[in-house]
Amino acid sequence: METNRYKEYKVIHIVEGGCGTIFLGSSGLPLKKIEAELNLHASEGWQMVFQVIESKRFWLFWTREAAIITLGR
């Protein structure tokens, strides 16, 4: 089993829109924004190492999702 060893890491946090969460109950993660961010970082030599989706309370009644992506190079 080969393990990749990276010399540096970067964590990016991309959050679901707040207006869609309030008015629609849930709007989903912005896939175009995630894709643009990953393409931008990939052009700088970064590779995605790990990703987690978190769901947390937004204001009082709603929950909002966010993608936490760890990049390494």
PDB file of N, CA, C and O in Angstrom:
ATOM      1  N   MET A   1       0.845  -1.177   0.000  1.00  0.00           N
ATOM      2  CA  MET A   1       0.000   0.000   0.000  1.00  0.00           C
ATOM      3  C   MET A   1       0.886   1.235   0.000  1.00  0.00           C
ATOM      4  O   MET A   1       1.749   1.400   0.862  1.00  0.00           O
ATOM      5  N   GLU A   2       0.662   2.085  -0.967  1.00  0.00           N
ATOM      6  CA  GLU A   2       1.474   3.290  -1.100  1.00  0.00           C
ATOM      7  C   GLU A   2       0.785   4.457  -0.396  1.00  0.00           C
ATOM      8  O   GLU A   2      -0.413   4.677  -0.575  1.00  0.00           O
ATOM      9  N   THR A   3       1.537   5.193   0.394  1.00  0.00           N
ATOM     10  CA  THR A   3       0.991   6.378   1.045  1.00  0.00           C
ATOM     11  C   THR A   3       1.651   7.610   0.444  1.00  0.00           C
ATOM     12  O   THR A   3       2.870   7.668   0.283  1.00  0.00           O
ATOM     13  N   ASN A   4       0.833   8.577   0.122  1.00  0.00           N
ATOM     14  CA  ASN A   4       1.357   9.838  -0.396  1.00  0.00           C
ATOM     15  C   ASN A   4       1.758  10.728   0.757  1.00  0.00           C
ATOM     16  O   ASN A   4       1.012  10.889   1.723  1.00  0.00           O
ATOM     17  N   ARG A   5       2.909  11.288   0.654  1.00  0.00           N
ATOM     18  CA  ARG A   5       3.368  12.223   1.687  1.00  0.00           C
ATOM     19  C   ARG A   5       3.454  13.599   1.048  1.00  0.00           C
ATOM     20  O   ARG A   5       4.163  13.806   0.064  1.00  0.00           O
ATOM     21  N   TYR A   6       2.734  14.506   1.618  1.00  0.00           N
ATOM     22  CA  TYR A   6       2.699  15.865   1.101  1.00  0.00           C
ATOM     23  C   TYR A   6       3.532  16.756   2.002  1.00  0.00           C
ATOM     24  O   TYR A   6       3.631  16.520   3.206  1.00  0.00           O
ATOM     25  N   LYS A   7       4.127  17.775   1.416  1.00  0.00           N
ATOM     26  CA  LYS A   7       4.954  18.701   2.189  1.00  0.00           C
ATOM     27  C   LYS A   7       4.128  19.828   2.793  1.00  0.00           C
ATOM     28  O   LYS A   7       4.504  20.401   3.815  1.00  0.00           O
ATOM     29  N   GLU A   8       3.000  20.144   2.158  1.00  0.00           N
ATOM     30  CA  GLU A   8       2.131  21.178   2.705  1.00  0.00           C
ATOM     31  C   GLU A   8       0.685  20.848   2.407  1.00  0.00           C
ATOM     32  O   GLU A   8       0.375  20.144   1.445  1.00  0.00           O
ATOM     33  N   TYR A   9      -0.199  21.368   3.249  1.00  0.00           N
ATOM     34  CA  TYR A   9      -1.626  21.126   3.133  1.00  0.00           C
ATOM     35  C   TYR A   9      -2.361  22.449   3.121  1.00  0.00           C
ATOM     36  O   TYR A   9      -1.869  23.464   3.616  1.00  0.00           O
ATOM     37  N   LYS A  10      -3.548  22.414   2.545  1.00  0.00           N
ATOM     38  CA  LYS A  10      -4.432  23.581   2.524  1.00  0.00           C
ATOM     39  C   LYS A  10      -5.852  23.063   2.724  1.00  0.00           C
ATOM     40  O   LYS A  10      -6.226  22.037   2.156  1.00  0.00           O
ATOM     41  N   VAL A  11      -6.641  23.766   3.528  1.00  0.00           N
ATOM     42  CA  VAL A  11      -8.023  23.383   3.771  1.00  0.00           C
ATOM     43  C   VAL A  11      -8.923  24.484   3.216  1.00  0.00           C
ATOM     44  O   VAL A  11      -8.746  25.663   3.526  1.00  0.00           O
ATOM     45  N   ILE A  12      -9.891  24.084   2.392  1.00  0.00           N
ATOM     46  CA  ILE A  12     -10.862  25.050   1.892  1.00  0.00           C
ATOM     47  C   ILE A  12     -12.239  24.665   2.413  1.00  0.00           C
ATOM     48  O   ILE A  12     -12.547  23.486   2.586  1.00  0.00           O
ATOM     49  N   HIS A  13     -13.056  25.675   2.659  1.00  0.00           N
ATOM     50  CA  HIS A  13     -14.376  25.514   3.267  1.00  0.00           C
ATOM     51  C   HIS A  13     -15.381  26.178   2.338  1.00  0.00           C
ATOM     52  O   HIS A  13     -15.324  27.389   2.126  1.00  0.00           O
ATOM     53  N   ILE A  14     -16.305  25.391   1.779  1.00  0.00           N
ATOM     54  CA  ILE A  14     -17.307  25.920   0.860  1.00  0.00           C
ATOM     55  C   ILE A  14     -18.680  25.632   1.452  1.00  0.00           C
ATOM     56  O   ILE A  14     -19.013  24.486   1.752  1.00  0.00           O
ATOM     57  N   VAL A  15     -19.481  26.701   1.616  1.00  0.00           N
ATOM     58  CA  VAL A  15     -20.741  26.614   2.353  1.00  0.00           C
ATOM     59  C   VAL A  15     -21.932  26.763   1.416  1.00  0.00           C
ATOM     60  O   VAL A  15     -21.877  27.494   0.428  1.00  0.00           O
ATOM     61  N   GLU A  16     -22.996  26.063   1.742  1.00  0.00           N
ATOM     62  CA  GLU A  16     -24.279  26.179   1.053  1.00  0.00           C
ATOM     63  C   GLU A  16     -24.800  27.606   1.225  1.00  0.00           C
ATOM     64  O   GLU A  16     -24.543  28.233   2.253  1.00  0.00           O
ATOM     65  N   GLY A  17     -25.520  28.120   0.247  1.00  0.00           N
ATOM     66  CA  GLY A  17     -26.049  29.483   0.311  1.00  0.00           C
ATOM     67  C   GLY A  17     -27.064  29.677   1.418  1.00  0.00           C
ATOM     68  O   GLY A  17     -27.887  28.796   1.668  1.00  0.00           O
ATOM     69  N   GLY A  18     -27.015  30.816   2.080  1.00  0.00           N
ATOM     70  CA  GLY A  18     -27.907  31.102   3.198  1.00  0.00           C
ATOM     71  C   GLY A  18     -29.326  31.425   2.779  1.00  0.00           C
ATOM     72  O   GLY A  18     -30.270  31.011   3.451  1.00  0.00           O
ATOM     73  N   CYS A  19     -29.504  32.159   1.679  1.00  0.00           N
ATOM     74  CA  CYS A  19     -30.855  32.522   1.230  1.00  0.00           C
ATOM     75  C   CYS A  19     -31.653  31.296   0.809  1.00  0.00           C
ATOM     76  O   CYS A  19     -32.835  31.179   1.131  1.00  0.00           O
ATOM     77  N   GLY A  20     -31.011  30.387   0.093  1.00  0.00           N
ATOM     78  CA  GLY A  20     -31.693  29.162  -0.309  1.00  0.00           C
ATOM     79  C   GLY A  20     -32.071  28.313   0.886  1.00  0.00           C
ATOM     80  O   GLY A  20     -33.105  27.644   0.879  1.00  0.00           O
ATOM     81  N   THR A  21     -31.242  28.337   1.907  1.00  0.00           N
ATOM     82  CA  THR A  21     -31.533  27.574   3.116  1.00  0.00           C
ATOM     83  C   THR A  21     -32.763  28.139   3.810  1.00  0.00           C
ATOM     84  O   THR A  21     -33.622  27.386   4.266  1.00  0.00           O
ATOM     85  N   ILE A  22     -32.851  29.461   3.891  1.00  0.00           N
ATOM     86  CA  ILE A  22     -33.976  30.095   4.578  1.00  0.00           C
ATOM     87  C   ILE A  22     -35.269  29.947   3.787  1.00  0.00           C
ATOM     88  O   ILE A  22     -36.293  29.542   4.338  1.00  0.00           O
ATOM     89  N   PHE A  23     -35.227  30.274   2.488  1.00  0.00           N
ATOM     90  CA  PHE A  23     -36.454  30.303   1.699  1.00  0.00           C
ATOM     91  C   PHE A  23     -36.881  28.939   1.160  1.00  0.00           C
ATOM     92  O   PHE A  23     -38.076  28.695   0.995  1.00  0.00           O
ATOM     93  N   LEU A  24     -35.931  28.051   0.882  1.00  0.00           N
ATOM     94  CA  LEU A  24     -36.271  26.752   0.303  1.00  0.00           C
ATOM     95  C   LEU A  24     -36.110  25.593   1.283  1.00  0.00           C
ATOM     96  O   LEU A  24     -36.509  24.466   0.986  1.00  0.00           O
ATOM     97  N   GLY A  25     -35.532  25.864   2.441  1.00  0.00           N
ATOM     98  CA  GLY A  25     -35.289  24.811   3.414  1.00  0.00           C
ATOM     99  C   GLY A  25     -33.944  24.153   3.218  1.00  0.00           C
ATOM    100  O   GLY A  25     -33.326  23.699   4.181  1.00  0.00           O
ATOM    101  N   SER A  26     -33.485  24.098   1.984  1.00  0.00           N
ATOM    102  CA  SER A  26     -32.176  23.543   1.656  1.00  0.00           C
ATOM    103  C   SER A  26     -31.889  23.891   0.209  1.00  0.00           C
ATOM    104  O   SER A  26     -32.762  23.754  -0.647  1.00  0.00           O
ATOM    105  N   SER A  27     -30.676  24.341  -0.072  1.00  0.00           N
ATOM    106  CA  SER A  27     -30.358  24.714  -1.450  1.00  0.00           C
ATOM    107  C   SER A  27     -29.272  23.839  -2.055  1.00  0.00           C
ATOM    108  O   SER A  27     -29.039  23.912  -3.261  1.00  0.00           O
ATOM    109  N   GLY A  28     -28.610  23.027  -1.270  1.00  0.00           N
ATOM    110  CA  GLY A  28     -27.546  22.166  -1.779  1.00  0.00           C
ATOM    111  C   GLY A  28     -26.232  22.908  -1.898  1.00  0.00           C
ATOM    112  O   GLY A  28     -26.187  24.138  -1.926  1.00  0.00           O
ATOM    113  N   LEU A  29     -25.174  22.137  -1.965  1.00  0.00           N
ATOM    114  CA  LEU A  29     -23.845  22.723  -2.096  1.00  0.00           C
ATOM    115  C   LEU A  29     -23.667  23.297  -3.500  1.00  0.00           C
ATOM    116  O   LEU A  29     -24.174  22.725  -4.465  1.00  0.00           O
ATOM    117  N   PRO A  30     -22.960  24.413  -3.630  1.00  0.00           N
ATOM    118  CA  PRO A  30     -22.748  25.025  -4.942  1.00  0.00           C
ATOM    119  C   PRO A  30     -21.693  24.263  -5.746  1.00  0.00           C
ATOM    120  O   PRO A  30     -20.499  24.536  -5.630  1.00  0.00           O
ATOM    121  N   LEU A  31     -22.143  23.307  -6.562  1.00  0.00           N
ATOM    122  CA  LEU A  31     -21.225  22.425  -7.273  1.00  0.00           C
ATOM    123  C   LEU A  31     -20.314  23.170  -8.244  1.00  0.00           C
ATOM    124  O   LEU A  31     -19.142  22.820  -8.386  1.00  0.00           O
ATOM    125  N   LYS A  32     -20.840  24.186  -8.908  1.00  0.00           N
ATOM    126  CA  LYS A  32     -20.008  24.962  -9.840  1.00  0.00           C
ATOM    127  C   LYS A  32     -18.885  25.675  -9.088  1.00  0.00           C
ATOM    128  O   LYS A  32     -17.761  25.755  -9.584  1.00  0.00           O
ATOM    129  N   LYS A  33     -19.184  26.192  -7.894  1.00  0.00           N
ATOM    130  CA  LYS A  33     -18.160  26.870  -7.095  1.00  0.00           C
ATOM    131  C   LYS A  33     -17.110  25.870  -6.615  1.00  0.00           C
ATOM    132  O   LYS A  33     -15.916  26.169  -6.630  1.00  0.00           O
ATOM    133  N   ILE A  34     -17.551  24.680  -6.189  1.00  0.00           N
ATOM    134  CA  ILE A  34     -16.604  23.650  -5.753  1.00  0.00           C
ATOM    135  C   ILE A  34     -15.698  23.258  -6.910  1.00  0.00           C
ATOM    136  O   ILE A  34     -14.484  23.137  -6.747  1.00  0.00           O
ATOM    137  N   GLU A  35     -16.295  23.061  -8.078  1.00  0.00           N
ATOM    138  CA  GLU A  35     -15.523  22.680  -9.267  1.00  0.00           C
ATOM    139  C   GLU A  35     -14.514  23.765  -9.636  1.00  0.00           C
ATOM    140  O   GLU A  35     -13.363  23.461  -9.949  1.00  0.00           O
ATOM    141  N   ALA A  36     -14.940  25.019  -9.602  1.00  0.00           N
ATOM    142  CA  ALA A  36     -14.041  26.127  -9.929  1.00  0.00           C
ATOM    143  C   ALA A  36     -12.883  26.219  -8.940  1.00  0.00           C
ATOM    144  O   ALA A  36     -11.738  26.430  -9.339  1.00  0.00           O
ATOM    145  N   GLU A  37     -13.179  26.061  -7.654  1.00  0.00           N
ATOM    146  CA  GLU A  37     -12.137  26.111  -6.623  1.00  0.00           C
ATOM    147  C   GLU A  37     -11.126  24.977  -6.803  1.00  0.00           C
ATOM    148  O   GLU A  37      -9.917  25.196  -6.726  1.00  0.00           O
ATOM    149  N   LEU A  38     -11.634  23.755  -7.046  1.00  0.00           N
ATOM    150  CA  LEU A  38     -10.735  22.619  -7.219  1.00  0.00           C
ATOM    151  C   LEU A  38      -9.879  22.778  -8.472  1.00  0.00           C
ATOM    152  O   LEU A  38      -8.690  22.459  -8.453  1.00  0.00           O
ATOM    153  N   ASN A  39     -10.473  23.268  -9.564  1.00  0.00           N
ATOM    154  CA  ASN A  39      -9.697  23.489 -10.792  1.00  0.00           C
ATOM    155  C   ASN A  39      -8.633  24.558 -10.594  1.00  0.00           C
ATOM    156  O   ASN A  39      -7.522  24.428 -11.107  1.00  0.00           O
ATOM    157  N   LEU A  40      -8.959  25.612  -9.856  1.00  0.00           N
ATOM    158  CA  LEU A  40      -7.991  26.676  -9.583  1.00  0.00           C
ATOM    159  C   LEU A  40      -6.808  26.136  -8.792  1.00  0.00           C
ATOM    160  O   LEU A  40      -5.656  26.406  -9.132  1.00  0.00           O
ATOM    161  N   HIS A  41      -7.087  25.379  -7.746  1.00  0.00           N
ATOM    162  CA  HIS A  41      -6.019  24.835  -6.909  1.00  0.00           C
ATOM    163  C   HIS A  41      -5.236  23.740  -7.630  1.00  0.00           C
ATOM    164  O   HIS A  41      -4.029  23.605  -7.428  1.00  0.00           O
ATOM    165  N   ALA A  42      -5.918  22.957  -8.470  1.00  0.00           N
ATOM    166  CA  ALA A  42      -5.226  21.918  -9.244  1.00  0.00           C
ATOM    167  C   ALA A  42      -4.229  22.539 -10.216  1.00  0.00           C
ATOM    168  O   ALA A  42      -3.161  21.976 -10.455  1.00  0.00           O
ATOM    169  N   SER A  43      -4.570  23.690 -10.773  1.00  0.00           N
ATOM    170  CA  SER A  43      -3.638  24.364 -11.691  1.00  0.00           C
ATOM    171  C   SER A  43      -2.397  24.871 -10.959  1.00  0.00           C
ATOM    172  O   SER A  43      -1.373  25.141 -11.587  1.00  0.00           O
ATOM    173  N   GLU A  44      -2.485  25.000  -9.634  1.00  0.00           N
ATOM    174  CA  GLU A  44      -1.342  25.420  -8.821  1.00  0.00           C
ATOM    175  C   GLU A  44      -0.594  24.215  -8.241  1.00  0.00           C
ATOM    176  O   GLU A  44       0.343  24.385  -7.460  1.00  0.00           O
ATOM    177  N   GLY A  45      -1.006  22.998  -8.621  1.00  0.00           N
ATOM    178  CA  GLY A  45      -0.303  21.799  -8.183  1.00  0.00           C
ATOM    179  C   GLY A  45      -0.900  21.101  -6.970  1.00  0.00           C
ATOM    180  O   GLY A  45      -0.302  20.150  -6.467  1.00  0.00           O
ATOM    181  N   TRP A  46      -2.048  21.534  -6.487  1.00  0.00           N
ATOM    182  CA  TRP A  46      -2.688  20.917  -5.323  1.00  0.00           C
ATOM    183  C   TRP A  46      -3.492  19.693  -5.752  1.00  0.00           C
ATOM    184  O   TRP A  46      -4.030  19.655  -6.858  1.00  0.00           O
ATOM    185  N   GLN A  47      -3.572  18.698  -4.878  1.00  0.00           N
ATOM    186  CA  GLN A  47      -4.390  17.506  -5.081  1.00  0.00           C
ATOM    187  C   GLN A  47      -5.327  17.345  -3.897  1.00  0.00           C
ATOM    188  O   GLN A  47      -4.963  17.647  -2.760  1.00  0.00           O
ATOM    189  N   MET A  48      -6.537  16.867  -4.170  1.00  0.00           N
ATOM    190  CA  MET A  48      -7.479  16.649  -3.077  1.00  0.00           C
ATOM    191  C   MET A  48      -7.053  15.405  -2.300  1.00  0.00           C
ATOM    192  O   MET A  48      -6.857  14.337  -2.880  1.00  0.00           O
ATOM    193  N   VAL A  49      -6.914  15.553  -0.990  1.00  0.00           N
ATOM    194  CA  VAL A  49      -6.491  14.467  -0.115  1.00  0.00           C
ATOM    195  C   VAL A  49      -7.697  13.883   0.618  1.00  0.00           C
ATOM    196  O   VAL A  49      -7.806  12.665   0.764  1.00  0.00           O
ATOM    197  N   PHE A  50      -8.600  14.747   1.079  1.00  0.00           N
ATOM    198  CA  PHE A  50      -9.712  14.297   1.908  1.00  0.00           C
ATOM    199  C   PHE A  50     -10.845  15.297   1.791  1.00  0.00           C
ATOM    200  O   PHE A  50     -10.617  16.490   1.594  1.00  0.00           O
ATOM    201  N   GLN A  51     -12.074  14.800   1.915  1.00  0.00           N
ATOM    202  CA  GLN A  51     -13.243  15.675   1.875  1.00  0.00           C
ATOM    203  C   GLN A  51     -14.261  15.181   2.884  1.00  0.00           C
ATOM    204  O   GLN A  51     -14.458  13.977   3.049  1.00  0.00           O
ATOM    205  N   VAL A  52     -14.899  16.114   3.551  1.00  0.00           N
ATOM    206  CA  VAL A  52     -15.970  15.764   4.485  1.00  0.00           C
ATOM    207  C   VAL A  52     -17.095  16.785   4.309  1.00  0.00           C
ATOM    208  O   VAL A  52     -16.847  17.966   4.065  1.00  0.00           O
ATOM    209  N   ILE A  53     -18.327  16.310   4.437  1.00  0.00           N
ATOM    210  CA  ILE A  53     -19.488  17.191   4.373  1.00  0.00           C
ATOM    211  C   ILE A  53     -20.007  17.351   5.795  1.00  0.00           C
ATOM    212  O   ILE A  53     -20.333  16.372   6.465  1.00  0.00           O
ATOM    213  N   GLU A  54     -20.078  18.593   6.242  1.00  0.00           N
ATOM    214  CA  GLU A  54     -20.608  18.839   7.585  1.00  0.00           C
ATOM    215  C   GLU A  54     -21.987  19.459   7.472  1.00  0.00           C
ATOM    216  O   GLU A  54     -22.282  20.187   6.524  1.00  0.00           O
ATOM    217  N   SER A  55     -22.808  19.168   8.430  1.00  0.00           N
ATOM    218  CA  SER A  55     -24.143  19.731   8.516  1.00  0.00           C
ATOM    219  C   SER A  55     -24.266  20.375   9.886  1.00  0.00           C
ATOM    220  O   SER A  55     -24.128  19.707  10.911  1.00  0.00           O
ATOM    221  N   LYS A  56     -24.525  21.672   9.897  1.00  0.00           N
ATOM    222  CA  LYS A  56     -24.621  22.354  11.191  1.00  0.00           C
ATOM    223  C   LYS A  56     -25.816  23.295  11.211  1.00  0.00           C
ATOM    224  O   LYS A  56     -26.372  23.656  10.174  1.00  0.00           O
ATOM    225  N   ARG A  57     -26.186  23.675  12.409  1.00  0.00           N
ATOM    226  CA  ARG A  57     -27.346  24.544  12.591  1.00  0.00           C
ATOM    227  C   ARG A  57     -27.072  25.920  12.002  1.00  0.00           C
ATOM    228  O   ARG A  57     -25.992  26.487  12.166  1.00  0.00           O
ATOM    229  N   PHE A  58     -28.091  26.442  11.306  1.00  0.00           N
ATOM    230  CA  PHE A  58     -28.026  27.782  10.722  1.00  0.00           C
ATOM    231  C   PHE A  58     -29.137  28.596  11.349  1.00  0.00           C
ATOM    232  O   PHE A  58     -30.316  28.273  11.203  1.00  0.00           O
ATOM    233  N   TRP A  59     -28.767  29.624  12.028  1.00  0.00           N
ATOM    234  CA  TRP A  59     -29.674  30.430  12.824  1.00  0.00           C
ATOM    235  C   TRP A  59     -30.406  29.558  13.818  1.00  0.00           C
ATOM    236  O   TRP A  59     -29.756  28.895  14.626  1.00  0.00           O
ATOM    237  N   LEU A  60     -31.725  29.525  13.801  1.00  0.00           N
ATOM    238  CA  LEU A  60     -32.433  28.784  14.837  1.00  0.00           C
ATOM    239  C   LEU A  60     -33.089  27.500  14.320  1.00  0.00           C
ATOM    240  O   LEU A  60     -33.043  26.465  14.985  1.00  0.00           O
ATOM    241  N   PHE A  61     -33.695  27.567  13.144  1.00  0.00           N
ATOM    242  CA  PHE A  61     -34.525  26.459  12.669  1.00  0.00           C
ATOM    243  C   PHE A  61     -33.905  25.625  11.550  1.00  0.00           C
ATOM    244  O   PHE A  61     -34.334  24.493  11.324  1.00  0.00           O
ATOM    245  N   TRP A  62     -32.916  26.152  10.851  1.00  0.00           N
ATOM    246  CA  TRP A  62     -32.420  25.496   9.647  1.00  0.00           C
ATOM    247  C   TRP A  62     -31.071  24.826   9.878  1.00  0.00           C
ATOM    248  O   TRP A  62     -30.360  25.142  10.833  1.00  0.00           O
ATOM    249  N   THR A  63     -30.732  23.900   8.994  1.00  0.00           N
ATOM    250  CA  THR A  63     -29.388  23.334   8.983  1.00  0.00           C
ATOM    251  C   THR A  63     -28.773  23.644   7.620  1.00  0.00           C
ATOM    252  O   THR A  63     -29.476  23.758   6.616  1.00  0.00           O
ATOM    253  N   ARG A  64     -27.477  23.774   7.606  1.00  0.00           N
ATOM    254  CA  ARG A  64     -26.765  24.167   6.396  1.00  0.00           C
ATOM    255  C   ARG A  64     -25.562  23.251   6.218  1.00  0.00           C
ATOM    256  O   ARG A  64     -24.865  22.931   7.181  1.00  0.00           O
ATOM    257  N   GLU A  65     -25.324  22.831   4.974  1.00  0.00           N
ATOM    258  CA  GLU A  65     -24.200  21.953   4.688  1.00  0.00           C
ATOM    259  C   GLU A  65     -22.998  22.754   4.219  1.00  0.00           C
ATOM    260  O   GLU A  65     -23.124  23.839   3.651  1.00  0.00           O
ATOM    261  N   ALA A  66     -21.830  22.184   4.474  1.00  0.00           N
ATOM    262  CA  ALA A  66     -20.577  22.778   4.009  1.00  0.00           C
ATOM    263  C   ALA A  66     -19.620  21.649   3.651  1.00  0.00           C
ATOM    264  O   ALA A  66     -19.628  20.588   4.276  1.00  0.00           O
ATOM    265  N   ALA A  67     -18.801  21.893   2.641  1.00  0.00           N
ATOM    266  CA  ALA A  67     -17.768  20.932   2.249  1.00  0.00           C
ATOM    267  C   ALA A  67     -16.438  21.435   2.795  1.00  0.00           C
ATOM    268  O   ALA A  67     -16.053  22.580   2.557  1.00  0.00           O
ATOM    269  N   ILE A  68     -15.750  20.583   3.518  1.00  0.00           N
ATOM    270  CA  ILE A  68     -14.397  20.897   4.001  1.00  0.00           C
ATOM    271  C   ILE A  68     -13.466  19.989   3.222  1.00  0.00           C
ATOM    272  O   ILE A  68     -13.507  18.766   3.362  1.00  0.00           O
ATOM    273  N   ILE A  69     -12.626  20.600   2.400  1.00  0.00           N
ATOM    274  CA  ILE A  69     -11.754  19.857   1.483  1.00  0.00           C
ATOM    275  C   ILE A  69     -10.311  20.121   1.861  1.00  0.00           C
ATOM    276  O   ILE A  69      -9.885  21.270   1.969  1.00  0.00           O
ATOM    277  N   THR A  70      -9.557  19.037   2.062  1.00  0.00           N
ATOM    278  CA  THR A  70      -8.136  19.139   2.365  1.00  0.00           C
ATOM    279  C   THR A  70      -7.347  18.854   1.089  1.00  0.00           C
ATOM    280  O   THR A  70      -7.553  17.838   0.424  1.00  0.00           O
ATOM    281  N   LEU A  71      -6.440  19.776   0.764  1.00  0.00           N
ATOM    282  CA  LEU A  71      -5.599  19.658  -0.421  1.00  0.00           C
ATOM    283  C   LEU A  71      -4.147  19.472   0.024  1.00  0.00           C
ATOM    284  O   LEU A  71      -3.755  19.952   1.088  1.00  0.00           O
ATOM    285  N   GLY A  72      -3.365  18.787  -0.778  1.00  0.00           N
ATOM    286  CA  GLY A  72      -1.952  18.596  -0.448  1.00  0.00           C
ATOM    287  C   GLY A  72      -1.103  18.688  -1.698  1.00  0.00           C
ATOM    288  O   GLY A  72      -1.558  18.421  -2.810  1.00  0.00           O
ATOM    289  N   ARG A  73       0.155  19.078  -1.482  1.00  0.00           N
ATOM    290  CA  ARG A  73       1.142  19.069  -2.574  1.00  0.00           C
ATOM    291  C   ARG A  73       2.518  18.901  -2.023  1.00  0.00           C
ATOM    292  O   ARG A  73       3.487  18.869  -2.781  1.00  0.00           O
TER     293      ARG A  73
END
